[in-house]
Amino acid sequence: MEVLQRADGSKALKADVYADLTYFWGGAWYSDCSQEKCYVDTNGFRVRKNGGVHTTWDTYSSVTGNSVHATATGNVESGHYQVSIVLNKHGGYWADFNQDRRDDKIHIGLLQVEVDVP
């Protein structure tokens, strides 16, 4: 999470999520998605100021090999913000997309951070 100060005095928040997708099997960790057998979807970052109603920022997300990156930037005013994102991973090492198993979904969960914008 980064607070940006623009030349005109306005402010913005830049949110980034990076994740390495792995699974645990037989006492060891292995890369998941390295075979291009999965994708990750996001429903955007949810941004809430001072505990009020949240707004949703659209994200750009990508999977490269085993790594996921989702990012968004939005205009903000001074205050306390909670920023969260929910990720869903479809497929993985077990998936065979030739058999249309993209409905295999793992809910990665709600990731949330809080930030004060001066």
N, CA, C and O of each residue as an XYZ file, in Angstrom:
472
protein
N       0.846     -1.161      0.000
C       0.000      0.000      0.000
C       0.899      1.233      0.000
O       1.836      1.327      0.793
N       0.609      2.172     -0.889
C       1.429      3.373     -0.997
C       0.518      4.587     -1.143
O      -0.408      4.586     -1.954
N       0.790      5.625     -0.348
C       0.076      6.892     -0.468
C       0.857      7.755     -1.452
O       2.057      7.970     -1.284
N       0.173      8.244     -2.475
C       0.805      9.068     -3.499
C       0.347     10.506     -3.345
O      -0.838     10.761     -3.132
N       1.266     11.441     -3.451
C       0.968     12.875     -3.423
C       1.178     13.404     -4.831
O       2.283     13.325     -5.368
N       0.135     13.938     -5.426
C       0.244     14.462     -6.782
C       0.685     15.922     -6.775
O       0.575     16.608     -5.758
N       1.176     16.382     -7.897
C       1.682     17.753     -8.018
C       0.602     18.789     -7.718
O       0.911     19.870     -7.216
N      -0.662     18.476     -8.018
C      -1.750     19.430     -7.769
C      -2.255     19.393     -6.324
O      -3.210     20.090     -5.981
N      -1.605     18.571     -5.469
C      -1.984     18.481     -4.063
C      -2.964     17.364     -3.748
O      -3.183     17.059     -2.575
N      -3.557     16.749     -4.753
C      -4.479     15.642     -4.501
C      -3.699     14.393     -4.098
O      -2.487     14.313     -4.297
N      -4.410     13.424     -3.529
C      -3.767     12.203     -3.042
C      -4.407     10.975     -3.673
O      -5.553     11.004     -4.121
N      -3.642      9.911     -3.693
C      -4.127      8.636     -4.210
C      -3.510      7.511     -3.396
O      -2.460      7.679     -2.776
N      -4.173      6.365     -3.406
C      -3.626      5.142     -2.820
C      -3.333      4.175     -3.948
O      -4.140      3.999     -4.860
N      -2.173      3.552     -3.877
C      -1.828      2.491     -4.821
C      -1.761      1.193     -4.026
O      -0.972      1.062     -3.091
N      -2.593      0.246     -4.408
C      -2.647     -1.051     -3.734
C      -2.060     -2.118     -4.649
O      -2.389     -2.184     -5.833
N      -1.191     -2.949     -4.091
C      -0.593     -4.064     -4.826
C      -0.669     -5.314     -3.977
O      -0.435     -5.267     -2.769
N      -0.995     -6.432     -4.604
C      -0.938     -7.744     -3.957
C      -0.058     -8.630     -4.817
O      -0.271     -8.752     -6.023
N       0.926     -9.242     -4.194
C       1.789    -10.216     -4.856
C       1.646    -11.532     -4.104
O       1.653    -11.541     -2.873
N       1.516    -12.635     -4.819
C       1.388    -13.936     -4.169
C       2.097    -14.992     -5.003
O       2.037    -14.966     -6.232
N       2.760    -15.909     -4.339
C       3.313    -17.095     -4.988
C       2.401    -18.261     -4.643
O       2.175    -18.552     -3.469
N       1.883    -18.924     -5.655
C       0.932    -20.008     -5.455
C       1.675    -21.326     -5.293
O       2.412    -21.749     -6.183
N       1.475    -21.966     -4.157
C       2.142    -23.231     -3.854
C       1.152    -24.197     -3.222
O       0.072    -23.797     -2.788
N       1.523    -25.464     -3.171
C       0.746    -26.456     -2.432
C       1.712    -27.355     -1.672
O       2.877    -27.494     -2.045
N       1.214    -27.957     -0.610
C       2.022    -28.808      0.263
C       1.623    -30.254      0.037
O       0.444    -30.598      0.119
N       2.608    -31.104     -0.249
C       2.330    -32.517     -0.519
C       3.531    -33.336     -0.080
O       4.661    -33.038     -0.466
N       3.304    -34.338      0.704
C       4.364    -35.270      1.094
C       5.523    -34.616      1.817
O       6.668    -35.035      1.649
N       5.254    -33.600      2.614
C       6.294    -32.961      3.403
C       7.095    -31.891      2.689
O       8.124    -31.448      3.200
N       6.638    -31.461      1.498
C       7.376    -30.435      0.763
C       6.401    -29.480      0.071
O       5.246    -29.825     -0.177
N       6.884    -28.276     -0.234
C       6.106    -27.278     -0.960
C       6.462    -27.344     -2.440
O       7.628    -27.492     -2.806
N       5.434    -27.231     -3.288
C       5.609    -27.280     -4.730
C       4.921    -26.081     -5.374
O       3.943    -25.555     -4.843
N       5.440    -25.655     -6.519
C       4.817    -24.572     -7.269
C       3.499    -25.033     -7.851
O       3.395    -26.135     -8.391
N       2.502    -24.188     -7.739
C       1.212    -24.441     -8.368
C       1.101    -23.486     -9.552
O       1.735    -22.431     -9.547
N       0.342    -23.821    -10.524
C       0.108    -22.975    -11.703
C       1.298    -22.891    -12.634
O       1.224    -22.179    -13.635
N       2.369    -23.569    -12.362
C       3.537    -23.462    -13.234
C       3.303    -24.125    -14.589
O       4.080    -23.924    -15.523
N       2.264    -24.894    -14.695
C       1.958    -25.558    -15.963
C       0.884    -24.813    -16.753
O       0.281    -25.380    -17.664
N       0.639    -23.530    -16.405
C      -0.390    -22.738    -17.082
C      -1.763    -23.384    -16.921
O      -2.619    -23.251    -17.795
N      -1.974    -24.078    -15.814
C      -3.233    -24.772    -15.604
C      -4.144    -24.045    -14.623
O      -5.068    -24.647    -14.076
N      -3.898    -22.780    -14.397
C      -4.794    -22.074    -13.487
C      -4.884    -20.606    -13.848
O      -4.089    -20.081    -14.627
N      -5.863    -19.969    -13.268
C      -5.957    -18.520    -13.359
C      -6.539    -18.008    -12.053
O      -7.167    -18.751    -11.299
N      -6.318    -16.732    -11.804
C      -6.780    -16.094    -10.578
C      -7.730    -14.975    -10.964
O      -7.454    -14.201    -11.880
N      -8.863    -14.894    -10.252
C      -9.753    -13.764    -10.484
C      -9.870    -12.935     -9.212
O      -9.751    -13.446     -8.098
N     -10.100    -11.668     -9.408
C     -10.331    -10.742     -8.305
C     -11.618     -9.994     -8.602
O     -11.997     -9.818     -9.760
N     -12.275     -9.564     -7.560
C     -13.469     -8.744     -7.727
C     -13.147     -7.289     -7.418
O     -14.046     -6.508     -7.108
N     -11.891     -6.925     -7.498
C     -11.466     -5.567     -7.235
C     -11.070     -5.367     -5.786
O     -11.366     -6.192     -4.922
N     -10.407     -4.277     -5.540
C     -10.082     -3.887     -4.169
C     -11.308     -3.197     -3.570
O     -11.949     -2.375     -4.225
N     -11.625     -3.535     -2.331
C     -12.701     -2.858     -1.612
C     -12.045     -1.825     -0.707
O     -11.170     -2.151      0.095
N     -12.472     -0.589     -0.843
C     -11.863      0.515     -0.104
C     -12.943      1.154      0.769
O     -14.012      1.528      0.287
N     -12.641      1.271      2.059
C     -13.599      1.822      3.014
C     -12.913      2.927      3.817
O     -11.848      2.706      4.394
N     -13.517      4.107      3.854
C     -12.957      5.230      4.606
C     -13.669      5.339      5.955
O     -14.897      5.375      6.021
N     -12.880      5.391      7.027
C     -13.383      5.581      8.387
C     -14.529      4.636      8.738
O     -15.462      5.036      9.435
N     -14.475      3.389      8.267
C     -15.491      2.395      8.591
C     -16.807      2.574      7.868
O     -17.780      1.894      8.193
N     -16.866      3.473      6.892
C     -18.105      3.723      6.151
C     -18.362      2.662      5.093
O     -17.824      1.556      5.143
N     -19.187      3.028      4.152
C     -19.548      2.127      3.051
C     -18.346      1.971      2.125
O     -17.646      2.941      1.834
N     -18.113      0.747      1.665
C     -16.947      0.533      0.805
C     -17.279      0.832     -0.659
O     -18.421      0.712     -1.103
N     -16.244      1.222     -1.378
C     -16.321      1.355     -2.826
C     -15.394      0.293     -3.411
O     -14.518     -0.222     -2.716
N     -15.583     -0.026     -4.664
C     -14.764     -1.050     -5.303
C     -13.938     -0.425     -6.414
O     -14.454      0.288     -7.275
N     -12.643     -0.711     -6.374
C     -11.739     -0.282     -7.437
C     -11.442     -1.490     -8.307
O     -11.101     -2.559     -7.800
N     -11.571     -1.323     -9.605
C     -11.207     -2.394    -10.535
C      -9.712     -2.662    -10.442
O      -8.922     -1.750    -10.195
N      -9.334     -3.904    -10.640
C      -7.929     -4.281    -10.553
C      -7.419     -4.730    -11.907
O      -8.174     -5.150    -12.784
N      -6.119     -4.626    -12.038
C      -5.400     -5.320    -13.091
C      -4.729     -6.496    -12.403
O      -4.006     -6.305    -11.425
N      -4.951     -7.694    -12.890
C      -4.294     -8.843    -12.271
C      -3.705     -9.741    -13.347
O      -4.202     -9.809    -14.472
N      -2.627    -10.430    -12.968
C      -1.968    -11.321    -13.913
C      -1.343    -12.481    -13.162
O      -0.989    -12.362    -11.988
N      -1.212    -13.597    -13.850
C      -0.489    -14.759    -13.337
C       0.661    -15.006    -14.286
O       0.455    -15.197    -15.484
N       1.874    -15.003    -13.755
C       3.064    -15.290    -14.541
C       3.760    -16.465    -13.881
O       4.315    -16.338    -12.790
N       3.727    -17.607    -14.547
C       4.288    -18.801    -13.916
C       3.530    -19.103    -12.642
O       2.350    -19.451    -12.686
N       4.193    -18.974    -11.515
C       3.616    -19.288    -10.221
C       3.219    -18.038     -9.440
O       2.719    -18.154     -8.321
N       3.428    -16.855     -9.996
C       3.218    -15.614     -9.251
C       1.982    -14.863     -9.732
O       1.681    -14.812    -10.924
N       1.278    -14.282     -8.762
C       0.089    -13.483     -9.030
C       0.388    -12.043     -8.629
O       1.014    -11.791     -7.599
N      -0.064    -11.109     -9.450
C       0.043     -9.694     -9.113
C      -1.293     -9.032     -9.423
O      -1.816     -9.166    -10.530
N      -1.846     -8.317     -8.446
C      -3.056     -7.523     -8.643
C      -2.757     -6.113     -8.160
O      -2.134     -5.937     -7.114
N      -3.196     -5.103     -8.913
C      -2.910     -3.725     -8.543
C      -4.069     -2.812     -8.923
O      -4.825     -3.094     -9.852
N      -4.192     -1.712     -8.183
C      -5.174     -0.667     -8.477
C      -4.707      0.623     -7.831
O      -4.011      0.605     -6.816
N      -5.093      1.740     -8.423
C      -4.799      3.063     -7.865
C      -6.084      3.878     -7.908
O      -6.801      3.876     -8.909
N      -6.369      4.581     -6.800
C      -7.577      5.392     -6.748
C      -7.366      6.672     -5.976
O      -6.508      6.747     -5.097
N      -8.156      7.681     -6.309
C      -8.088      8.967     -5.629
C      -8.684      8.854     -4.227
O      -9.696      8.181     -4.032
N      -8.058      9.510     -3.257
C      -8.531      9.509     -1.879
C      -8.364     10.895     -1.276
O      -7.655     11.745     -1.813
N      -9.033     11.102     -0.148
C      -8.863     12.296      0.663
C      -8.223     11.860      1.970
O      -8.029     10.667      2.199
N      -7.895     12.816      2.825
C      -7.321     12.476      4.131
C      -8.305     11.623      4.921
O      -9.518     11.819      4.836
N      -7.773     10.673      5.693
C      -8.614      9.821      6.527
C      -7.989      8.466      6.754
O      -6.875      8.194      6.305
N      -8.724      7.614      7.461
C      -8.289      6.250      7.765
C      -9.012      5.305      6.808
O     -10.238      5.347      6.698
N      -8.259      4.457      6.122
C      -8.826      3.568      5.111
C      -8.530      2.111      5.430
O      -7.453      1.769      5.918
N      -9.516      1.257      5.140
C      -9.315     -0.188      5.116
C      -9.417     -0.619      3.650
O     -10.396     -0.321      2.966
N      -8.392     -1.320      3.191
C      -8.349     -1.777      1.803
C      -8.246     -3.297      1.822
O      -7.362     -3.857      2.472
N      -9.150     -3.962      1.109
C      -9.144     -5.427      1.108
C      -9.351     -5.947     -0.310
O      -9.834     -5.245     -1.198
N      -8.968     -7.198     -0.479
C      -9.145     -7.872     -1.764
C      -9.444     -9.347     -1.493
O      -8.936     -9.940     -0.542
N     -10.269     -9.909     -2.344
C     -10.560    -11.344     -2.295
C     -10.054    -11.948     -3.594
O     -10.369    -11.458     -4.678
N      -9.268    -13.016     -3.481
C      -8.744    -13.708     -4.651
C      -9.338    -15.107     -4.716
O      -9.535    -15.751     -3.686
N      -9.621    -15.573     -5.915
C     -10.059    -16.940     -6.143
C      -9.131    -17.566     -7.172
O      -8.902    -16.999     -8.240
N      -8.595    -18.744     -6.843
C      -7.713    -19.458     -7.762
C      -8.501    -20.604     -8.375
O      -9.082    -21.427     -7.668
N      -8.512    -20.643     -9.687
C      -9.215    -21.695    -10.414
C      -8.180    -22.634    -11.017
O      -7.215    -22.195    -11.643
N      -8.391    -23.911    -10.825
C      -7.451    -24.892    -11.356
C      -6.237    -25.032    -10.457
O      -6.259    -24.622     -9.297
N      -5.189    -25.610    -10.996
C      -3.969    -25.849    -10.250
C      -3.293    -27.091    -10.775
O      -3.574    -27.542    -11.885
N      -2.410    -27.640     -9.983
C      -1.626    -28.788    -10.448
C      -2.496    -29.979    -10.822
O      -2.099    -30.790    -11.658
N      -3.666    -30.101    -10.223
C      -4.543    -31.238    -10.475
C      -5.428    -31.033    -11.706
O      -6.010    -31.996    -12.206
N      -5.540    -29.803    -12.200
C      -6.521    -29.477    -13.231
C      -6.070    -29.936    -14.604
O      -4.881    -29.926    -14.924
N      -7.014    -30.326    -15.383
C      -6.788    -30.644    -16.786
C      -7.808    -29.849    -17.583
O      -8.958    -30.270    -17.716
N      -7.400    -28.704    -18.112
C      -8.351    -27.827    -18.784
C      -8.936    -28.450    -20.037
O      -9.950    -27.971    -20.545
N      -8.324    -29.501    -20.543
C      -8.913    -30.196    -21.689
C     -10.200    -30.902    -21.289
O     -11.005    -31.268    -22.145
N     -10.391    -31.091    -19.997
C     -11.618    -31.714    -19.505
C     -12.536    -30.682    -18.860
O     -13.468    -31.048    -18.144
N     -12.282    -29.386    -19.108
C     -13.115    -28.291    -18.631
C     -13.334    -28.341    -17.123
O     -14.470    -28.355    -16.649
N     -12.229    -28.369    -16.376
C     -12.321    -28.395    -14.921
C     -11.987    -27.033    -14.323
O     -11.515    -26.962    -13.188
N     -12.220    -25.960    -15.055
C     -11.908    -24.627    -14.558
C     -12.799    -24.231    -13.383
O     -12.547    -23.213    -12.737
N     -13.832    -25.017    -13.099
C     -14.675    -24.692    -11.957
C     -14.031    -25.117    -10.639
O     -14.572    -24.830     -9.571
N     -12.884    -25.798    -10.698
C     -12.138    -26.108     -9.472
C     -11.640    -24.792     -8.902
O     -10.734    -24.175     -9.464
N     -12.220    -24.357     -7.799
C     -11.905    -23.040     -7.271
C     -11.494    -23.127     -5.813
O     -12.097    -23.849     -5.019
N     -10.443    -22.369     -5.474
C     -10.011    -22.224     -4.089
C     -10.138    -20.758     -3.728
O      -9.571    -19.886     -4.386
N     -10.894    -20.503     -2.672
C     -11.061    -19.144     -2.170
C      -9.836    -18.818     -1.324
O      -9.661    -19.382     -0.244
N      -8.982    -17.907     -1.809
C      -7.751    -17.581     -1.098
C      -8.046    -16.745      0.128
O      -7.301    -16.810      1.106
N      -9.097    -15.972      0.105
C      -9.511    -15.268      1.312
C      -9.428    -13.772      1.215
O      -9.005    -13.201      0.211
N      -9.838    -13.173      2.274
C      -9.864    -11.731      2.366
C      -8.547    -11.244      2.941
O      -8.188    -11.578      4.070
N      -7.840    -10.464      2.166
C      -6.599     -9.851      2.615
C      -6.906     -8.386      2.867
O      -7.434     -7.708      1.986
N      -6.581     -7.880      4.071
C      -6.935     -6.506      4.395
C      -5.777     -5.779      5.064
O      -5.071     -6.346      5.898
N      -5.594     -4.523      4.692
C      -4.625     -3.640      5.350
C      -5.342     -2.339      5.676
O      -6.368     -2.001      5.085
N      -4.770     -1.621      6.636
C      -5.300     -0.313      7.017
C      -4.202      0.717      6.820
O      -3.023      0.440      7.041
N      -4.604      1.907      6.403
C      -3.635      2.964      6.144
C      -4.267      4.310      6.488
O      -5.455      4.530      6.252
N      -3.459      5.202      7.046
C      -3.871      6.565      7.319
C      -3.303      7.476      6.236
O      -2.102      7.464      5.965
N      -4.175      8.259      5.627
C      -3.765      9.226      4.617
C      -3.775     10.597      5.273
O      -4.829     11.065      5.702
N      -2.610     11.256      5.359
C      -2.547     12.553      6.054
C      -3.321     13.650      5.324
O      -3.359     14.790      5.786
